[in-house]
Amino acid sequence: MSALTSGTGRLDDSPAVHRYGRWWLVSDAGAIPTDHVFASTLDTFARALLDADQTIAHLPTPTTSRNPTASDTGGQQ
């Protein structure tokens, strides 16, 4: 799952939510819009998380079907 889906939604497990083209901080008491400086920081962070998610998604998966060799097990089989 990406950090921010389709440009709208919650930034992972944080109170930051991107709605209506801007960032909001949301709690049980309500929501307040962020200022431009903090919004810029959240944009940068969301982009970094998305880039990391995409990089991880493209990593090769380890092969689990091979048999361990003696060198893999420290000389023990």
PDB file of N, CA, C, O and CB in Angstrom:
ATOM      1  N   MET A   1       0.851  -1.176   0.000  1.00  0.00           N
ATOM      2  CA  MET A   1       0.000   0.000   0.000  1.00  0.00           C
ATOM      3  C   MET A   1       0.890   1.230   0.000  1.00  0.00           C
ATOM      4  O   MET A   1       1.898   1.287   0.705  1.00  0.00           O
ATOM      5  CB  MET A   1      -0.965   0.003   1.220  1.00  0.00           C
ATOM      6  N   SER A   2       0.514   2.179  -0.774  1.00  0.00           N
ATOM      7  CA  SER A   2       1.353   3.368  -0.858  1.00  0.00           C
ATOM      8  C   SER A   2       1.064   4.324   0.290  1.00  0.00           C
ATOM      9  O   SER A   2       0.044   4.221   0.971  1.00  0.00           O
ATOM     10  CB  SER A   2       1.144   4.074  -2.194  1.00  0.00           C
ATOM     11  N   ALA A   3       1.984   5.249   0.482  1.00  0.00           N
ATOM     12  CA  ALA A   3       1.850   6.230   1.549  1.00  0.00           C
ATOM     13  C   ALA A   3       0.612   7.093   1.354  1.00  0.00           C
ATOM     14  O   ALA A   3      -0.082   7.427   2.314  1.00  0.00           O
ATOM     15  CB  ALA A   3       3.091   7.106   1.620  1.00  0.00           C
ATOM     16  N   LEU A   4       0.349   7.441   0.136  1.00  0.00           N
ATOM     17  CA  LEU A   4      -0.778   8.309  -0.169  1.00  0.00           C
ATOM     18  C   LEU A   4      -1.392   7.822  -1.470  1.00  0.00           C
ATOM     19  O   LEU A   4      -0.726   7.836  -2.506  1.00  0.00           O
ATOM     20  CB  LEU A   4      -0.341   9.812  -0.270  1.00  0.00           C
ATOM     21  N   THR A   5      -2.621   7.401  -1.440  1.00  0.00           N
ATOM     22  CA  THR A   5      -3.257   6.828  -2.607  1.00  0.00           C
ATOM     23  C   THR A   5      -3.976   7.894  -3.424  1.00  0.00           C
ATOM     24  O   THR A   5      -4.807   8.635  -2.899  1.00  0.00           O
ATOM     25  CB  THR A   5      -4.227   5.741  -2.193  1.00  0.00           C
ATOM     26  N   SER A   6      -3.654   7.966  -4.698  1.00  0.00           N
ATOM     27  CA  SER A   6      -4.316   8.857  -5.656  1.00  0.00           C
ATOM     28  C   SER A   6      -4.309  10.320  -5.237  1.00  0.00           C
ATOM     29  O   SER A   6      -5.208  11.069  -5.621  1.00  0.00           O
ATOM     30  CB  SER A   6      -5.728   8.414  -5.858  1.00  0.00           C
ATOM     31  N   GLY A   7      -3.326  10.743  -4.467  1.00  0.00           N
ATOM     32  CA  GLY A   7      -3.237  12.146  -4.083  1.00  0.00           C
ATOM     33  C   GLY A   7      -4.231  12.565  -3.014  1.00  0.00           C
ATOM     34  O   GLY A   7      -4.228  13.722  -2.594  1.00  0.00           O
ATOM     35  N   THR A   8      -5.083  11.647  -2.563  1.00  0.00           N
ATOM     36  CA  THR A   8      -6.066  11.959  -1.535  1.00  0.00           C
ATOM     37  C   THR A   8      -6.047  10.854  -0.495  1.00  0.00           C
ATOM     38  O   THR A   8      -6.052   9.671  -0.835  1.00  0.00           O
ATOM     39  CB  THR A   8      -7.484  12.127  -2.143  1.00  0.00           C
ATOM     40  N   GLY A   9      -6.026  11.239   0.763  1.00  0.00           N
ATOM     41  CA  GLY A   9      -6.086  10.248   1.821  1.00  0.00           C
ATOM     42  C   GLY A   9      -5.144  10.542   2.955  1.00  0.00           C
ATOM     43  O   GLY A   9      -4.473  11.574   2.980  1.00  0.00           O
ATOM     44  N   ARG A  10      -5.101   9.622   3.894  1.00  0.00           N
ATOM     45  CA  ARG A  10      -4.276   9.765   5.093  1.00  0.00           C
ATOM     46  C   ARG A  10      -2.838   9.376   4.782  1.00  0.00           C
ATOM     47  O   ARG A  10      -2.586   8.423   4.044  1.00  0.00           O
ATOM     48  CB  ARG A  10      -4.831   8.902   6.249  1.00  0.00           C
ATOM     49  N   LEU A  11      -1.912  10.112   5.345  1.00  0.00           N
ATOM     50  CA  LEU A  11      -0.491   9.827   5.199  1.00  0.00           C
ATOM     51  C   LEU A  11      -0.113   8.776   6.228  1.00  0.00           C
ATOM     52  O   LEU A  11       0.125   9.090   7.395  1.00  0.00           O
ATOM     53  CB  LEU A  11       0.372  11.118   5.367  1.00  0.00           C
ATOM     54  N   ASP A  12      -0.062   7.516   5.781  1.00  0.00           N
ATOM     55  CA  ASP A  12       0.221   6.365   6.636  1.00  0.00           C
ATOM     56  C   ASP A  12      -0.577   6.445   7.943  1.00  0.00           C
ATOM     57  O   ASP A  12      -1.794   6.625   7.904  1.00  0.00           O
ATOM     58  CB  ASP A  12       1.729   6.281   6.936  1.00  0.00           C
ATOM     59  N   ASP A  13       0.076   6.316   9.083  1.00  0.00           N
ATOM     60  CA  ASP A  13      -0.633   6.309  10.374  1.00  0.00           C
ATOM     61  C   ASP A  13      -0.569   7.656  11.081  1.00  0.00           C
ATOM     62  O   ASP A  13      -0.632   7.716  12.309  1.00  0.00           O
ATOM     63  CB  ASP A  13      -0.055   5.236  11.281  1.00  0.00           C
ATOM     64  N   SER A  14      -0.446   8.730  10.319  1.00  0.00           N
ATOM     65  CA  SER A  14      -0.338  10.062  10.918  1.00  0.00           C
ATOM     66  C   SER A  14      -1.700  10.761  10.910  1.00  0.00           C
ATOM     67  O   SER A  14      -2.640  10.278  10.279  1.00  0.00           O
ATOM     68  CB  SER A  14       0.710  10.915  10.163  1.00  0.00           C
ATOM     69  N   PRO A  15      -1.807  11.877  11.597  1.00  0.00           N
ATOM     70  CA  PRO A  15      -3.052  12.646  11.551  1.00  0.00           C
ATOM     71  C   PRO A  15      -3.146  13.528  10.304  1.00  0.00           C
ATOM     72  O   PRO A  15      -4.115  14.272  10.147  1.00  0.00           O
ATOM     73  CB  PRO A  15      -3.173  13.506  12.796  1.00  0.00           C
ATOM     74  N   ALA A  16      -2.149  13.454   9.417  1.00  0.00           N
ATOM     75  CA  ALA A  16      -2.138  14.280   8.210  1.00  0.00           C
ATOM     76  C   ALA A  16      -2.971  13.624   7.117  1.00  0.00           C
ATOM     77  O   ALA A  16      -2.764  12.462   6.769  1.00  0.00           O
ATOM     78  CB  ALA A  16      -0.695  14.511   7.719  1.00  0.00           C
ATOM     79  N   VAL A  17      -3.924  14.397   6.579  1.00  0.00           N
ATOM     80  CA  VAL A  17      -4.818  13.920   5.526  1.00  0.00           C
ATOM     81  C   VAL A  17      -4.790  14.931   4.390  1.00  0.00           C
ATOM     82  O   VAL A  17      -4.852  16.139   4.619  1.00  0.00           O
ATOM     83  CB  VAL A  17      -6.277  13.713   6.061  1.00  0.00           C
ATOM     84  N   HIS A  18      -4.694  14.426   3.154  1.00  0.00           N
ATOM     85  CA  HIS A  18      -4.707  15.312   1.983  1.00  0.00           C
ATOM     86  C   HIS A  18      -6.098  15.249   1.357  1.00  0.00           C
ATOM     87  O   HIS A  18      -6.506  14.216   0.828  1.00  0.00           O
ATOM     88  CB  HIS A  18      -3.596  14.904   0.936  1.00  0.00           C
ATOM     89  N   ARG A  19      -6.819  16.367   1.425  1.00  0.00           N
ATOM     90  CA  ARG A  19      -8.174  16.452   0.876  1.00  0.00           C
ATOM     91  C   ARG A  19      -8.377  17.825   0.266  1.00  0.00           C
ATOM     92  O   ARG A  19      -7.855  18.828   0.755  1.00  0.00           O
ATOM     93  CB  ARG A  19      -9.241  16.175   1.968  1.00  0.00           C
ATOM     94  N   TYR A  20      -9.143  17.850  -0.806  1.00  0.00           N
ATOM     95  CA  TYR A  20      -9.512  19.111  -1.457  1.00  0.00           C
ATOM     96  C   TYR A  20      -8.281  19.923  -1.860  1.00  0.00           C
ATOM     97  O   TYR A  20      -8.302  21.153  -1.829  1.00  0.00           O
ATOM     98  CB  TYR A  20     -10.398  19.942  -0.530  1.00  0.00           C
ATOM     99  N   GLY A  21      -7.208  19.222  -2.238  1.00  0.00           N
ATOM    100  CA  GLY A  21      -6.009  19.892  -2.718  1.00  0.00           C
ATOM    101  C   GLY A  21      -5.115  20.483  -1.640  1.00  0.00           C
ATOM    102  O   GLY A  21      -4.196  21.239  -1.955  1.00  0.00           O
ATOM    103  N   ARG A  22      -5.359  20.162  -0.391  1.00  0.00           N
ATOM    104  CA  ARG A  22      -4.490  20.672   0.681  1.00  0.00           C
ATOM    105  C   ARG A  22      -4.396  19.668   1.820  1.00  0.00           C
ATOM    106  O   ARG A  22      -5.192  18.733   1.919  1.00  0.00           O
ATOM    107  CB  ARG A  22      -5.014  22.022   1.211  1.00  0.00           C
ATOM    108  N   TRP A  23      -3.398  19.886   2.680  1.00  0.00           N
ATOM    109  CA  TRP A  23      -3.175  19.023   3.837  1.00  0.00           C
ATOM    110  C   TRP A  23      -3.968  19.518   5.036  1.00  0.00           C
ATOM    111  O   TRP A  23      -4.080  20.722   5.267  1.00  0.00           O
ATOM    112  CB  TRP A  23      -1.684  18.956   4.180  1.00  0.00           C
ATOM    113  N   TRP A  24      -4.514  18.581   5.793  1.00  0.00           N
ATOM    114  CA  TRP A  24      -5.258  18.851   7.012  1.00  0.00           C
ATOM    115  C   TRP A  24      -4.702  17.973   8.125  1.00  0.00           C
ATOM    116  O   TRP A  24      -4.251  16.855   7.878  1.00  0.00           O
ATOM    117  CB  TRP A  24      -6.781  18.602   6.808  1.00  0.00           C
ATOM    118  N   LEU A  25      -4.737  18.482   9.344  1.00  0.00           N
ATOM    119  CA  LEU A  25      -4.423  17.671  10.521  1.00  0.00           C
ATOM    120  C   LEU A  25      -5.752  17.332  11.180  1.00  0.00           C
ATOM    121  O   LEU A  25      -6.518  18.220  11.553  1.00  0.00           O
ATOM    122  CB  LEU A  25      -3.447  18.427  11.524  1.00  0.00           C
ATOM    123  N   VAL A  26      -6.015  16.036  11.317  1.00  0.00           N
ATOM    124  CA  VAL A  26      -7.324  15.570  11.751  1.00  0.00           C
ATOM    125  C   VAL A  26      -7.206  14.848  13.095  1.00  0.00           C
ATOM    126  O   VAL A  26      -6.285  14.061  13.312  1.00  0.00           O
ATOM    127  CB  VAL A  26      -7.948  14.639  10.688  1.00  0.00           C
ATOM    128  N   SER A  27      -8.147  15.127  13.986  1.00  0.00           N
ATOM    129  CA  SER A  27      -8.237  14.427  15.264  1.00  0.00           C
ATOM    130  C   SER A  27      -9.709  14.230  15.593  1.00  0.00           C
ATOM    131  O   SER A  27     -10.581  14.644  14.829  1.00  0.00           O
ATOM    132  CB  SER A  27      -7.504  15.215  16.402  1.00  0.00           C
ATOM    133  N   ASP A  28      -9.986  13.604  16.721  1.00  0.00           N
ATOM    134  CA  ASP A  28     -11.374  13.416  17.140  1.00  0.00           C
ATOM    135  C   ASP A  28     -12.072  14.754  17.381  1.00  0.00           C
ATOM    136  O   ASP A  28     -13.294  14.851  17.266  1.00  0.00           O
ATOM    137  CB  ASP A  28     -11.431  12.561  18.408  1.00  0.00           C
ATOM    138  N   ALA A  29     -11.298  15.779  17.713  1.00  0.00           N
ATOM    139  CA  ALA A  29     -11.866  17.101  17.999  1.00  0.00           C
ATOM    140  C   ALA A  29     -12.178  17.890  16.731  1.00  0.00           C
ATOM    141  O   ALA A  29     -12.902  18.884  16.789  1.00  0.00           O
ATOM    142  CB  ALA A  29     -10.911  17.898  18.868  1.00  0.00           C
ATOM    143  N   GLY A  30     -11.646  17.466  15.592  1.00  0.00           N
ATOM    144  CA  GLY A  30     -11.905  18.178  14.344  1.00  0.00           C
ATOM    145  C   GLY A  30     -10.682  18.194  13.449  1.00  0.00           C
ATOM    146  O   GLY A  30      -9.753  17.406  13.630  1.00  0.00           O
ATOM    147  N   ALA A  31     -10.690  19.098  12.480  1.00  0.00           N
ATOM    148  CA  ALA A  31      -9.595  19.190  11.515  1.00  0.00           C
ATOM    149  C   ALA A  31      -9.205  20.650  11.318  1.00  0.00           C
ATOM    150  O   ALA A  31     -10.045  21.549  11.358  1.00  0.00           O
ATOM    151  CB  ALA A  31      -9.994  18.545  10.162  1.00  0.00           C
ATOM    152  N   ILE A  32      -7.898  20.863  11.103  1.00  0.00           N
ATOM    153  CA  ILE A  32      -7.403  22.202  10.789  1.00  0.00           C
ATOM    154  C   ILE A  32      -6.501  22.101   9.562  1.00  0.00           C
ATOM    155  O   ILE A  32      -5.760  21.129   9.417  1.00  0.00           O
ATOM    156  CB  ILE A  32      -6.632  22.828  12.007  1.00  0.00           C
ATOM    157  N   PRO A  33      -6.560  23.098   8.678  1.00  0.00           N
ATOM    158  CA  PRO A  33      -5.671  23.078   7.518  1.00  0.00           C
ATOM    159  C   PRO A  33      -4.239  23.412   7.944  1.00  0.00           C
ATOM    160  O   PRO A  33      -4.025  24.145   8.910  1.00  0.00           O
ATOM    161  CB  PRO A  33      -6.161  24.075   6.438  1.00  0.00           C
ATOM    162  N   THR A  34      -3.276  22.873   7.221  1.00  0.00           N
ATOM    163  CA  THR A  34      -1.878  23.181   7.520  1.00  0.00           C
ATOM    164  C   THR A  34      -1.456  24.451   6.799  1.00  0.00           C
ATOM    165  O   THR A  34      -2.079  24.854   5.817  1.00  0.00           O
ATOM    166  CB  THR A  34      -0.960  22.010   7.120  1.00  0.00           C
ATOM    167  N   ASP A  35      -0.393  25.080   7.294  1.00  0.00           N
ATOM    168  CA  ASP A  35       0.145  26.247   6.593  1.00  0.00           C
ATOM    169  C   ASP A  35       0.985  25.774   5.405  1.00  0.00           C
ATOM    170  O   ASP A  35       1.251  24.580   5.270  1.00  0.00           O
ATOM    171  CB  ASP A  35       0.996  27.136   7.557  1.00  0.00           C
ATOM    172  N   HIS A  36       1.398  26.700   4.554  1.00  0.00           N
ATOM    173  CA  HIS A  36       2.097  26.360   3.319  1.00  0.00           C
ATOM    174  C   HIS A  36       3.462  25.714   3.561  1.00  0.00           C
ATOM    175  O   HIS A  36       3.872  24.838   2.801  1.00  0.00           O
ATOM    176  CB  HIS A  36       2.270  27.596   2.479  1.00  0.00           C
ATOM    177  N   VAL A  37       4.158  26.135   4.600  1.00  0.00           N
ATOM    178  CA  VAL A  37       5.486  25.574   4.883  1.00  0.00           C
ATOM    179  C   VAL A  37       5.352  24.112   5.315  1.00  0.00           C
ATOM    180  O   VAL A  37       6.076  23.247   4.821  1.00  0.00           O
ATOM    181  CB  VAL A  37       6.213  26.403   5.985  1.00  0.00           C
ATOM    182  N   PHE A  38       4.432  23.841   6.230  1.00  0.00           N
ATOM    183  CA  PHE A  38       4.234  22.465   6.684  1.00  0.00           C
ATOM    184  C   PHE A  38       3.665  21.610   5.555  1.00  0.00           C
ATOM    185  O   PHE A  38       4.031  20.442   5.428  1.00  0.00           O
ATOM    186  CB  PHE A  38       3.298  22.426   7.911  1.00  0.00           C
ATOM    187  N   ALA A  39       2.787  22.163   4.743  1.00  0.00           N
ATOM    188  CA  ALA A  39       2.225  21.430   3.609  1.00  0.00           C
ATOM    189  C   ALA A  39       3.321  21.022   2.631  1.00  0.00           C
ATOM    190  O   ALA A  39       3.287  19.919   2.086  1.00  0.00           O
ATOM    191  CB  ALA A  39       1.165  22.279   2.891  1.00  0.00           C
ATOM    192  N   SER A  40       4.282  21.898   2.409  1.00  0.00           N
ATOM    193  CA  SER A  40       5.399  21.580   1.525  1.00  0.00           C
ATOM    194  C   SER A  40       6.219  20.422   2.087  1.00  0.00           C
ATOM    195  O   SER A  40       6.647  19.541   1.342  1.00  0.00           O
ATOM    196  CB  SER A  40       6.292  22.814   1.321  1.00  0.00           C
ATOM    197  N   THR A  41       6.435  20.424   3.400  1.00  0.00           N
ATOM    198  CA  THR A  41       7.160  19.343   4.054  1.00  0.00           C
ATOM    199  C   THR A  41       6.385  18.029   3.931  1.00  0.00           C
ATOM    200  O   THR A  41       6.981  16.985   3.666  1.00  0.00           O
ATOM    201  CB  THR A  41       7.413  19.681   5.535  1.00  0.00           C
ATOM    202  N   LEU A  42       5.080  18.069   4.118  1.00  0.00           N
ATOM    203  CA  LEU A  42       4.260  16.865   3.982  1.00  0.00           C
ATOM    204  C   LEU A  42       4.277  16.352   2.540  1.00  0.00           C
ATOM    205  O   LEU A  42       4.329  15.142   2.319  1.00  0.00           O
ATOM    206  CB  LEU A  42       2.814  17.150   4.426  1.00  0.00           C
ATOM    207  N   ASP A  43       4.235  17.257   1.559  1.00  0.00           N
ATOM    208  CA  ASP A  43       4.338  16.853   0.150  1.00  0.00           C
ATOM    209  C   ASP A  43       5.639  16.111  -0.109  1.00  0.00           C
ATOM    210  O   ASP A  43       5.644  15.066  -0.760  1.00  0.00           O
ATOM    211  CB  ASP A  43       4.241  18.076  -0.772  1.00  0.00           C
ATOM    212  N   THR A  44       6.743  16.649   0.400  1.00  0.00           N
ATOM    213  CA  THR A  44       8.054  16.029   0.218  1.00  0.00           C
ATOM    214  C   THR A  44       8.107  14.662   0.884  1.00  0.00           C
ATOM    215  O   THR A  44       8.623  13.705   0.307  1.00  0.00           O
ATOM    216  CB  THR A  44       9.157  16.931   0.779  1.00  0.00           C
ATOM    217  N   PHE A  45       7.574  14.570   2.096  1.00  0.00           N
ATOM    218  CA  PHE A  45       7.566  13.312   2.833  1.00  0.00           C
ATOM    219  C   PHE A  45       6.694  12.267   2.130  1.00  0.00           C
ATOM    220  O   PHE A  45       7.092  11.109   2.007  1.00  0.00           O
ATOM    221  CB  PHE A  45       7.070  13.540   4.266  1.00  0.00           C
ATOM    222  N   ALA A  46       5.507  12.672   1.671  1.00  0.00           N
ATOM    223  CA  ALA A  46       4.612  11.747   0.977  1.00  0.00           C
ATOM    224  C   ALA A  46       5.264  11.233  -0.302  1.00  0.00           C
ATOM    225  O   ALA A  46       5.137  10.052  -0.627  1.00  0.00           O
ATOM    226  CB  ALA A  46       3.269  12.431   0.654  1.00  0.00           C
ATOM    227  N   ARG A  47       5.960  12.104  -1.033  1.00  0.00           N
ATOM    228  CA  ARG A  47       6.646  11.694  -2.258  1.00  0.00           C
ATOM    229  C   ARG A  47       7.772  10.701  -1.933  1.00  0.00           C
ATOM    230  O   ARG A  47       7.958   9.720  -2.653  1.00  0.00           O
ATOM    231  CB  ARG A  47       7.213  12.933  -3.002  1.00  0.00           C
ATOM    232  N   ALA A  48       8.508  10.949  -0.870  1.00  0.00           N
ATOM    233  CA  ALA A  48       9.594  10.046  -0.472  1.00  0.00           C
ATOM    234  C   ALA A  48       9.036   8.669  -0.083  1.00  0.00           C
ATOM    235  O   ALA A  48       9.616   7.646  -0.448  1.00  0.00           O
ATOM    236  CB  ALA A  48      10.397  10.654   0.709  1.00  0.00           C
ATOM    237  N   LEU A  49       7.930   8.634   0.644  1.00  0.00           N
ATOM    238  CA  LEU A  49       7.315   7.360   1.009  1.00  0.00           C
ATOM    239  C   LEU A  49       6.808   6.620  -0.226  1.00  0.00           C
ATOM    240  O   LEU A  49       6.969   5.404  -0.334  1.00  0.00           O
ATOM    241  CB  LEU A  49       6.165   7.587   1.997  1.00  0.00           C
ATOM    242  N   LEU A  50       6.204   7.341  -1.144  1.00  0.00           N
ATOM    243  CA  LEU A  50       5.715   6.727  -2.376  1.00  0.00           C
ATOM    244  C   LEU A  50       6.875   6.163  -3.187  1.00  0.00           C
ATOM    245  O   LEU A  50       6.789   5.047  -3.699  1.00  0.00           O
ATOM    246  CB  LEU A  50       4.924   7.747  -3.214  1.00  0.00           C
ATOM    247  N   ASP A  51       7.957   6.925  -3.307  1.00  0.00           N
ATOM    248  CA  ASP A  51       9.145   6.449  -4.026  1.00  0.00           C
ATOM    249  C   ASP A  51       9.718   5.200  -3.361  1.00  0.00           C
ATOM    250  O   ASP A  51      10.117   4.258  -4.047  1.00  0.00           O
ATOM    251  CB  ASP A  51      10.217   7.553  -4.089  1.00  0.00           C
ATOM    252  N   ALA A  52       9.760   5.189  -2.037  1.00  0.00           N
ATOM    253  CA  ALA A  52      10.272   4.024  -1.314  1.00  0.00           C
ATOM    254  C   ALA A  52       9.372   2.810  -1.537  1.00  0.00           C
ATOM    255  O   ALA A  52       9.866   1.705  -1.759  1.00  0.00           O
ATOM    256  CB  ALA A  52      10.387   4.330   0.191  1.00  0.00           C
ATOM    257  N   ASP A  53       8.056   3.009  -1.481  1.00  0.00           N
ATOM    258  CA  ASP A  53       7.117   1.915  -1.735  1.00  0.00           C
ATOM    259  C   ASP A  53       7.319   1.325  -3.129  1.00  0.00           C
ATOM    260  O   ASP A  53       7.310   0.106  -3.303  1.00  0.00           O
ATOM    261  CB  ASP A  53       5.674   2.407  -1.577  1.00  0.00           C
ATOM    262  N   GLN A  54       7.503   2.205  -4.127  1.00  0.00           N
ATOM    263  CA  GLN A  54       7.699   1.740  -5.499  1.00  0.00           C
ATOM    264  C   GLN A  54       9.029   1.002  -5.655  1.00  0.00           C
ATOM    265  O   GLN A  54       9.107   0.004  -6.371  1.00  0.00           O
ATOM    266  CB  GLN A  54       7.639   2.921  -6.470  1.00  0.00           C
ATOM    267  N   THR A  55      10.059   1.488  -4.995  1.00  0.00           N
ATOM    268  CA  THR A  55      11.363   0.817  -5.059  1.00  0.00           C
ATOM    269  C   THR A  55      11.279  -0.571  -4.442  1.00  0.00           C
ATOM    270  O   THR A  55      11.798  -1.534  -5.006  1.00  0.00           O
ATOM    271  CB  THR A  55      12.441   1.654  -4.342  1.00  0.00           C
ATOM    272  N   ILE A  56      10.636  -0.679  -3.298  1.00  0.00           N
ATOM    273  CA  ILE A  56      10.492  -1.976  -2.630  1.00  0.00           C
ATOM    274  C   ILE A  56       9.659  -2.927  -3.482  1.00  0.00           C
ATOM    275  O   ILE A  56       9.957  -4.120  -3.550  1.00  0.00           O
ATOM    276  CB  ILE A  56       9.846  -1.802  -1.241  1.00  0.00           C
ATOM    277  N   ALA A  57       8.629  -2.415  -4.125  1.00  0.00           N
ATOM    278  CA  ALA A  57       7.774  -3.257  -4.964  1.00  0.00           C
ATOM    279  C   ALA A  57       8.543  -3.848  -6.145  1.00  0.00           C
ATOM    280  O   ALA A  57       8.180  -4.910  -6.650  1.00  0.00           O
ATOM    281  CB  ALA A  57       6.582  -2.452  -5.472  1.00  0.00           C
ATOM    282  N   HIS A  58       9.593  -3.172  -6.586  1.00  0.00           N
ATOM    283  CA  HIS A  58      10.367  -3.645  -7.731  1.00  0.00           C
ATOM    284  C   HIS A  58      11.597  -4.473  -7.344  1.00  0.00           C
ATOM    285  O   HIS A  58      12.347  -4.899  -8.222  1.00  0.00           O
ATOM    286  CB  HIS A  58      10.800  -2.471  -8.556  1.00  0.00           C
ATOM    287  N   LEU A  59      11.814  -4.706  -6.055  1.00  0.00           N
ATOM    288  CA  LEU A  59      12.936  -5.539  -5.632  1.00  0.00           C
ATOM    289  C   LEU A  59      12.668  -6.990  -6.012  1.00  0.00           C
ATOM    290  O   LEU A  59      11.529  -7.452  -5.943  1.00  0.00           O
ATOM    291  CB  LEU A  59      13.177  -5.410  -4.108  1.00  0.00           C
ATOM    292  N   PRO A  60      13.706  -7.704  -6.410  1.00  0.00           N
ATOM    293  CA  PRO A  60      13.499  -9.120  -6.725  1.00  0.00           C
ATOM    294  C   PRO A  60      13.168  -9.895  -5.451  1.00  0.00           C
ATOM    295  O   PRO A  60      13.669  -9.582  -4.371  1.00  0.00           O
ATOM    296  CB  PRO A  60      14.754  -9.720  -7.412  1.00  0.00           C
ATOM    297  N   THR A  61      12.333 -10.891  -5.592  1.00  0.00           N
ATOM    298  CA  THR A  61      11.986 -11.717  -4.434  1.00  0.00           C
ATOM    299  C   THR A  61      13.013 -12.827  -4.302  1.00  0.00           C
ATOM    300  O   THR A  61      13.509 -13.333  -5.308  1.00  0.00           O
ATOM    301  CB  THR A  61      10.549 -12.306  -4.568  1.00  0.00           C
ATOM    302  N   PRO A  62      13.339 -13.213  -3.079  1.00  0.00           N
ATOM    303  CA  PRO A  62      14.318 -14.289  -2.894  1.00  0.00           C
ATOM    304  C   PRO A  62      13.750 -15.617  -3.385  1.00  0.00           C
ATOM    305  O   PRO A  62      12.547 -15.862  -3.294  1.00  0.00           O
ATOM    306  CB  PRO A  62      14.731 -14.402  -1.409  1.00  0.00           C
ATOM    307  N   THR A  63      14.612 -16.451  -3.895  1.00  0.00           N
ATOM    308  CA  THR A  63      14.204 -17.776  -4.343  1.00  0.00           C
ATOM    309  C   THR A  63      14.183 -18.704  -3.138  1.00  0.00           C
ATOM    310  O   THR A  63      15.184 -18.848  -2.436  1.00  0.00           O
ATOM    311  CB  THR A  63      15.156 -18.320  -5.454  1.00  0.00           C
ATOM    312  N   THR A  64      13.051 -19.322  -2.906  1.00  0.00           N
ATOM    313  CA  THR A  64      12.916 -20.186  -1.735  1.00  0.00           C
ATOM    314  C   THR A  64      13.042 -21.656  -2.086  1.00  0.00           C
ATOM    315  O   THR A  64      13.020 -22.495  -1.185  1.00  0.00           O
ATOM    316  CB  THR A  64      11.591 -19.939  -1.060  1.00  0.00           C
ATOM    317  N   SER A  65      13.174 -22.006  -3.372  1.00  0.00           N
ATOM    318  CA  SER A  65      13.170 -23.405  -3.758  1.00  0.00           C
ATOM    319  C   SER A  65      14.561 -24.022  -3.803  1.00  0.00           C
ATOM    320  O   SER A  65      14.682 -25.224  -4.039  1.00  0.00           O
ATOM    321  CB  SER A  65      12.517 -23.552  -5.089  1.00  0.00           C
ATOM    322  N   ARG A  66      15.611 -23.242  -3.586  1.00  0.00           N
ATOM    323  CA  ARG A  66      16.953 -23.829  -3.703  1.00  0.00           C
ATOM    324  C   ARG A  66      17.319 -24.554  -2.415  1.00  0.00           C
ATOM    325  O   ARG A  66      16.817 -24.228  -1.340  1.00  0.00           O
ATOM    326  CB  ARG A  66      18.007 -22.738  -4.023  1.00  0.00           C
ATOM    327  N   ASN A  67      18.193 -25.535  -2.536  1.00  0.00           N
ATOM    328  CA  ASN A  67      18.679 -26.287  -1.390  1.00  0.00           C
ATOM    329  C   ASN A  67      19.893 -25.585  -0.801  1.00  0.00           C
ATOM    330  O   ASN A  67      20.755 -25.133  -1.555  1.00  0.00           O
ATOM    331  CB  ASN A  67      19.024 -27.738  -1.787  1.00  0.00           C
ATOM    332  N   PRO A  68      19.990 -25.481   0.518  1.00  0.00           N
ATOM    333  CA  PRO A  68      21.165 -24.835   1.106  1.00  0.00           C
ATOM    334  C   PRO A  68      22.407 -25.698   0.888  1.00  0.00           C
ATOM    335  O   PRO A  68      22.345 -26.926   0.937  1.00  0.00           O
ATOM    336  CB  PRO A  68      20.947 -24.577   2.615  1.00  0.00           C
ATOM    337  N   THR A  69      23.518 -25.038   0.650  1.00  0.00           N
ATOM    338  CA  THR A  69      24.779 -25.751   0.511  1.00  0.00           C
ATOM    339  C   THR A  69      25.493 -25.752   1.852  1.00  0.00           C
ATOM    340  O   THR A  69      25.059 -25.101   2.803  1.00  0.00           O
ATOM    341  CB  THR A  69      25.666 -25.113  -0.589  1.00  0.00           C
ATOM    342  N   ALA A  70      26.576 -26.480   1.914  1.00  0.00           N
ATOM    343  CA  ALA A  70      27.355 -26.542   3.152  1.00  0.00           C
ATOM    344  C   ALA A  70      27.860 -25.155   3.544  1.00  0.00           C
ATOM    345  O   ALA A  70      27.918 -24.827   4.729  1.00  0.00           O
ATOM    346  CB  ALA A  70      28.539 -27.514   2.996  1.00  0.00           C
ATOM    347  N   SER A  71      28.224 -24.344   2.555  1.00  0.00           N
ATOM    348  CA  SER A  71      28.731 -23.006   2.890  1.00  0.00           C
ATOM    349  C   SER A  71      27.622 -22.104   3.426  1.00  0.00           C
ATOM    350  O   SER A  71      27.887 -21.219   4.238  1.00  0.00           O
ATOM    351  CB  SER A  71      29.376 -22.359   1.660  1.00  0.00           C
ATOM    352  N   ASP A  72      26.367 -22.321   2.974  1.00  0.00           N
ATOM    353  CA  ASP A  72      25.240 -21.525   3.475  1.00  0.00           C
ATOM    354  C   ASP A  72      24.918 -21.835   4.925  1.00  0.00           C
ATOM    355  O   ASP A  72      24.437 -20.969   5.656  1.00  0.00           O
ATOM    356  CB  ASP A  72      24.011 -21.764   2.622  1.00  0.00           C
ATOM    357  N   THR A  73      25.182 -23.071   5.346  1.00  0.00           N
ATOM    358  CA  THR A  73      24.802 -23.500   6.696  1.00  0.00           C
ATOM    359  C   THR A  73      25.987 -23.557   7.644  1.00  0.00           C
ATOM    360  O   THR A  73      25.901 -24.147   8.721  1.00  0.00           O
ATOM    361  CB  THR A  73      24.138 -24.854   6.641  1.00  0.00           C
ATOM    362  N   GLY A  74      27.084 -22.950   7.247  1.00  0.00           N
ATOM    363  CA  GLY A  74      28.255 -22.939   8.117  1.00  0.00           C
ATOM    364  C   GLY A  74      28.950 -24.279   8.190  1.00  0.00           C
ATOM    365  O   GLY A  74      29.587 -24.596   9.195  1.00  0.00           O
ATOM    366  N   GLY A  75      28.835 -25.085   7.121  1.00  0.00           N
ATOM    367  CA  GLY A  75      29.494 -26.375   7.086  1.00  0.00           C
ATOM    368  C   GLY A  75      28.627 -27.516   7.593  1.00  0.00           C
ATOM    369  O   GLY A  75      29.037 -28.675   7.531  1.00  0.00           O
ATOM    370  N   GLN A  76      27.439 -27.209   8.091  1.00  0.00           N
ATOM    371  CA  GLN A  76      26.534 -28.232   8.597  1.00  0.00           C
ATOM    372  C   GLN A  76      25.412 -28.449   7.595  1.00  0.00           C
ATOM    373  O   GLN A  76      24.945 -27.501   6.963  1.00  0.00           O
ATOM    374  CB  GLN A  76      25.966 -27.837   9.982  1.00  0.00           C
ATOM    375  N   GLN A  77      24.987 -29.679   7.451  1.00  0.00           N
ATOM    376  CA  GLN A  77      23.856 -29.982   6.572  1.00  0.00           C
ATOM    377  C   GLN A  77      22.799 -30.736   7.292  1.00  0.00           C
ATOM    378  O   GLN A  77      21.773 -31.075   6.702  1.00  0.00           O
ATOM    379  CB  GLN A  77      24.299 -30.762   5.375  1.00  0.00           C
TER     380      GLN A  77
END
